[in-house]
């Protein structure tokens, strides 16, 4: 009888979302929706596609910069927060060592270690101040050390994703001079992309893919319809 443990028979599937994926989702979702709504709104007010192209490019440029800046500031805030907490933890390790010792023991107690092992583990980890601080940052405060390049990477990822998303609804206006006709192609192309984007976004985040795709598509369609309707109303 084969007594070998077949470890590959059971595979656990968990979502491992990366910072890169999060940035792409943020940039693409806004990039697809906002320029699409703008182009649809302008199509309800003007007949010349060239005006929509100029306005769309300006919006994509401004939007990508604004979104990228938002990602950069978010990354910097995360770094600053970690540094401030790390400095405070280092100070507590030096000046309130007895309290930090008890907090470390408490952590080990909460994960089920015996009193003897708690003492040994705490004594061992407290020998190295830097390692001890890093341990307390992670397990007491729940903070992982951020990537020092995270802010710049986030800005680029979000900004580029916004541009890529924004070009899709705007592209028909580059080739079709009549804005109403261009809008028809823009609607089809954008809604297809929104559906695909929503499907994979939901699949990655563990949400029902079909419902996620429909929801993202509906949001884009409602935004564009509202913009087109309001522009048409003011035109008349």
Buried (B, 14 or more C-beta within 10 A) or exposed (E): EEEEEEEEEEEEEEEEEEBEBBBBBBBBBBBBBBBBBBBBBBBBBBEEBEBBBEBBBEBBBEBBEBBBEBBBEBBBEBBEEBEEBBEEBBEBBEEEEEEBBEBBBEBBEEEEBEEEEBBEBBEEBBEEEEEBBBBBBEBBEEBEEBBEEBBBBBBBBBBBBBBBBBBBBBBBBBEBEEBEBBBEBBBEBBBEBBBEBBBBBBBBBEBEBEEBBBBBBBBBBEBBBEBBEEBEEEEE
